[in-house]
Amino acid sequence: MGIFTRSAFLKGVLTPDIDNILPEKLGPLRGAVQKTLDFLGESVSNLSEVALRFCLSFAEVSSVLVGVRSIAELESNLAVFDKGPFPAETLQALRQFSLEDEELIRPTHWGWT
């Protein structure tokens, strides 16, 4: 048996396109994302890397499903997969940026997905 994750990019929000697609009402999500990126600093190249490596950081996850629009996106994702999961201490530290508000973390509540 395996566990598949999906929506690793949270409908595109957890990509460098966040500023172009995230409505103002989801501002707290943008804030959490920025704090996460600030914390990780130069250890990551972009938000997509954070999302994918986070998914890869759980031994229970056997597959991460992602959609791509181009060969370049596919190649970029494969390069991130090669980097592998975050170290355990980084993963633990990332918990401080988690959000529990269903209105922010469930795209079905957003009204535009």
N, C-alpha and C positions, 0 to 999 in steps of 0.2 A: 504494500500500500504506500502511496506517496501523497504529499500535500503540494498542491499547485497554488501559487499566488497569482493574482490578476490585478489589474489596475495599479500597477506599481507606480505609474506616473500620475495617479489620481486625476484622470481625465485630462492630462496635459498640464495640470497645475504644477506638478513637481518636475518641471523642465525649465530651461532658460526662457521659455515663453511666458512665464508666470506674470510678468508685468503687462503683457498684451491681452491675456485672457481672463484674469481674475477680477471679478466685479468688486466694487468698493465694499459691499456688505460682507465680504469675506476677508476684510483687512486683518483681523486677528490671525488668520492663517498665514498671510503674507509676513506678519511680524514674527511668527514662530519659525517660518522658513528662513528669514534673514538671520535670526539669532543662531539657528543651526549652522548656517553657512559661515557666520562670523566665528563660531566656536571651532569648526573644522579647519578654517583658514585654507592654507595652501596644500593641505593634505588631500583635497579633492579638487577636481577640475571644474565641476558644475553641479547643479541641482539634480540632474538626471543620474549622475554617478552616485550621489547620496541615496537616492531612492532605490536604485538597483542593488547597491552594496548592502543597504539595510535589509532588503528582502533576502539576500544571500547569507545574512548573518545568523540565520536560525537553522540549526542542523536538521530540524524537522521538515524544512522546505526542500522538496526534491526538484521543483521546476518553477521558474518565474516566467509568466506569459507576458510578453510585451508586443505592442504593435509598432510598426515602423512605416514610414512613408517613402523611404529611399534606401539605397545601398549604403550611403554615408551614415545614416542613422543606425542601420544594422551593424556596420563595422564599428561604430562608436560604442554601441551596446556590448558587442563581443569583447572589445578592449576593456570595458568595465568589468565584465564577467571574469576576465583573466586576472584582474586585481583581487578578486575574491571578496570575502566578507570583511567587515570591520573587526578589528581586534576586540576581544571581550570587554576590555576597559573602556574603549571608545563607545561601544554599544551601550554599556551601562550609563556612561555620561550623557548619551543622547536622550535618555529617558526624561531628563529635565525639560526637554522641549516638546514633550508629547501634549496633545490636545485631546480632550474627552468630549467636547461639545459636539453632539450629533449634527447640529446645523452646519458645523464647519467641516467635519470629516466624512460625511456621507453625501456624495454628489446627488443622490436622489432628493435631497432637501434643498438643493441650490436653485432649482427652478429653471435652469438653462441647459441641463445635460440631457 
